[in-house]
Amino acid sequence: MGPAIEVDAQTYRSIEFAARMGNTTAGEVVARLVRAASTPSAAAAVTNRETAAGRKVDVFVDYEGHRTRGSYDRDTKRIDITSGPLAGQSFKSPTGAARAVVAHYKPDVNPNRNGWSFWVLDDDSGEFLQSIRHAA
């Protein structure tokens, strides 16, 4: 076994969930994230898709064992939830959408979350929404 990294409990649960979803190990999930972060930015891939898909970017989050998908509008900064119990709801910001997901699945905890580091780009890059926040 190689060197270890330390992560908080929620991050570990997310990595484990991603590993189960991908039928792989937690270590491989982390390795893929590192490889993706070491290659040209996901922002470039998103920019290339904009011609065909407009200025909307597909995002998702895995929280408490549930995957929620959404669509992020780069112009308005809104997130429209497209799957799960919150489907059809629209939020003025990624943070508002993140809080709604947390409140729905775990109402007994404080729902405050930073939406930019909560939502993940749904393009296999593993990058957080934050990675394209300031991209043109």
RARAKA-V109695 format. One record per helix or strand. SS is the DSSP state (H for helix, E for strand). FROM is the first residue (numbers start at 1). TO is the last residue. Records with the same first field share a line. If there is no record, write none. Layout:
SS: FROM-TO, FROM-TO
This chain:
H: 9-21, 26-38, 42-53, 94-105, 115-117, 129-132
E: 56-63, 66-73, 79-81, 90-91, 120-121, 128-128
